[in-house]
Amino acid sequence: MYSYAAARRMKTEPMENKTGKISGRKPEAGSTGYDRHLFSLVVRYRFIVIAITTVLTVGFASQLPHLELDPDTEAYIPKGHPIRVFWKQAKRDFAVGKDIFVGIVADGPGGIFTPEILGGIAEMTEGIQKLDSVVTTDVRSLSTSEAVLGTADGLDIEPFYEEPPETMEEVAAIREKIFSNDVYLDRLVSRDGSIGAIIVQAHDAYDDDSPYAHPVVTFHDVREYAESHEIPGTKTMVAGNTAVEAAFGRQMSSDLANLIPSALIVVVVTLFLCFRSGPLWKFAVRAAVVFTVLAGWGLWKSGTPPTAYLALVSAALAMLTIRGVLLPSLVVVTSLIWTWGTQAMLEVPIYIAGTLVPPILLAIGCADGIHVMERYFHEAHVNDDRDEAVIRTMTALWRPVLFTSITTAIGFGSLMIGRMTVYQAFGFTTAVGILAAMAMSLTLLPALLAVMPLPRATTTRQKDSIVPVALTTLGDALQRHRRLTLATSVALSIVLLVASTGLRLDYSWVESLEPGSSVLEADRLLRTRHGGTMPMNIVVSAAEPGGMKDPALLRGIDQVLTDLGAHRHVGDTRSIAEYIKRMNEAMHENDPAELRIPDSRELVAQYLLLYSMSGNPAELDDMIDYDYQRAHMGVLLRSDWLSDMQEIIDLAEVSLDKHVRPLGAEAIITGSTMIQKTVFDLIHLSQVYSLTTATILVALFMVVLFRSFRDAAICMVPAVFTGIANFGGMALFDKPIGPTDTMVSAIALGIGIDYSIHLMSRTREVMAQGMPVADAVVEAMRTTGRAILFNGVVVVAGFTVLALSTTPSNATFGIQVALNMGLCCIAALVLLPAVLAVASELRVPSAVKPAWKSVSEQLSRKVGTG
């Protein structure tokens, strides 16, 4: 049983002077002298440290205006990846881009087939063509497209209507033309006639020499025009890949504007609760004063501000006690400025995952500050020399601060091992921020503490409050029930590990949009009632120029689209074969039996020549190249869920192998569908690489830190248990793995190991002063356990803020990481003491002789093998 008497019977028990302070204390255990000299320099030159940090922070802050947002989903794939390179070339060869779908929805009896609506479509099409960000020839609608008709003289190509119809008879004639040309159904008009579409190509503008406007700019221009020129009796909806990216961009801006202050307020509140000194009535008085000042200023400047907002801000400002709250907050805010300044200097944009960086840094970055401040208050209570209190604090904590920061940076930095550009940038910038926060904690924080006078005794007095008493009781209980605790944990780990085998990858970019957003609702409508919004592109290359005139190859292409069209999630399909079939039908007096590919290669060539002479040649530019050697097949999907896309891709590959490739042609699937599928393939690989790398590097650092394989392995137990629980829990709740979920385990390992490092370091420190293993563990629980608990609360609260994100996947990520961090903190406070207690009964010596007294050496001595 642990007792406080045992804690007082340490070998280095100090002597108190008359003031109750301690003087003439010996150097901390583990101090080499060099570290004391280093922090003596920091304290001596405190103002220089503060000045240098200020200058650097101002320099980094000056770079912030150069940061850019990039919501492009293709950015997840490296620019040199074969899939991305081929798609880029295909977009150039066939003049295809990221289509923007403007849906005109008419639920009246005649659908869109009224003079007013068809006239409105023509007027809106013309208005969109005149926009500066739009290429005129890249806008397609019923008013700009042509019908293939059979006449007595042969083949005729004519517009569906050149002038808007004025009578229902004219409308009926137009409707007949449209429905006799199946190639336009579910593309420019839905099969039930209730939706008309204007399709605008937004071209790839990410090259420096691109003549096109950025796709997102084009989308905003098109949407603004369409929504301001709505056709009476209809509802206008805008969707498509570019619309999704633009919506993500808006959500990113919204998250950055809302999550940063929210996370900062949560951190401030949590720090205040952890380090609160003085009665609550003083805080209430401060808050009331601040509220009055802010309210008066608001009334004077612009009218009455929202009361709830004022109350929240006033409470947060009133909580800004200088040492316990303001200093750790200053450290994390400064580290965030350094991080974004570095990112701007390197010209790395903020990708979709990058919006998570600020709240993550705010949640994690103050962890070191919490431990420093907790130890500082202890040293200030027992030491009457300000500089000495700071130096002793830092010499005792620099190792755990250094190594916890490195292991956390490893957890994030391991994401750079994968090949996903977005995660590489995310991992790099977050690791930079964590290391910047570490540097601030080891330099700026002690310099600022050295400037301020020692805190009042009421602030530093150590009381047997409920937290240390509860932790001491928990430590005693774990010593008594160590085997039961460990056995229960092992059994639970096995169950969760078995459950994790049922994990599956699945995700939808569209369904990750903010619920109720216009783009999400438009996309859902167009993919259920129209031809779909998710493009899949197939490029077929014949062995020689003119090969696409081969009837056999055209039939193969047509059969592939027929096979795909039978899938429940495939909507519109389009290829040169459909046009050839329609021309053959028209040349045979619209005989439905002749809706087929002709047998003669020469006849195919004549059809293509006739179309180029009487129709708009640009109509076929996105389907065939000028040498008739390469053809493009366009497919629109009604779902962008990974599992559905994988089914369709597999079906396409089987059909191509059966109908196209045996004819000597090459066929490659590309487009947004293949891009997203490749993203998930890379996610799977990145998960394996990053988690493996993080585990190996963290384990190595543990060995370096503790100079003992056993101690390193024991430290890893809580984080490993948390990782197993994460994947097992996802499987049990049937939650598929998405892009952000793959980061959770590596991040949890890097952050969660910090709790173990601090607890193990304190245990070793106490044991080095002569305390037995069991009592040392409980003493570490009583002291450092309090800081660990506070650290866990701050991290959990900080990540929980992500639940406020407008992006559902980010909100889920925040909650998931918060749960992981909470579990890892609990595991460190429960599993680690139990494992240490059980390990003390083993007779396995440490594999590495420690440089100073390690837990393993003490355990060996206890059983008589040391």
Secondary structure, 3 states (H helix, E strand, C coil): CCCHHHHHCCCCCCCECCCCCECCCCCCCCCCCHHHHHHHHHHHCHHHHHHHHHHHHHHHHCCHHHCCECCCHHHHCCCCCHHHHHHHHHHHHCCCCEEEEEEEECCCCCCCCCHHHHHHHHHHHHHHHCCCCCCHHHEECCCCCEEEEEECCEEEEEECCCCCCCCHHHHHHHHHHHHCCHHHECCCECCCCCEEEEEEEECCCCCCCCCCCCHHHHHHHHHHHHHHCCCCCCEEEEECHHHHHHHHHHHHHHHHHHHHHHHHHHHHHHHHHHCCCCCHHHHHHHHHHHHHHHHHHHHHHCCCCCHHHHHHHHHHHHCCCHHHHHHHHHHHHHHHHHHHHHHHHCCCCECHHHHHHHHHHHHHHHHHHHHHHHHHHHHHHHCCCHHHHHHHHHHHHHHHHHHHHHHHHHHHHHHHHCCCHHHHHHHHHHHHHHHHHHHHHHCHHHHHHHHCCCCCHHHHCCCCCHHHHHHHHHHHHHHHCHHHHHHHHHHHHHHHHHHHHHCCECCCCHHHCCCCCHHHHHHHHHHHHCCCCEEEEEEEECCCCCHHHCHHHHHHHHHHHHHHHCCCCEEEEECHHHHHHHHHHHHCCCCHHHCCCCCCHHHHHHHHHHHHHHCCHHHHCCCECCCCCEEEEEEEECCCCHHHHHHHHHHHHHHHHHHCHHHCCEEEEECHHHHHHHHHHHHHHHHHHHHHHHHHHHHHHHHHHHCCHHHHHHHHHHHHHHHHHHHHHHHHCCCCECCCHHHHHHHHHHHHHHHHHHHHHHHHHHHCCCCCHHHHHHHHHHCHHHHHHHHHHHHHHHHHHHHHCCCHHHHHHHHHHHHHHHHHHHHHHHHHHHHHHHHCCCCCCCCCCCCCCCHHHHHHHHCCCC
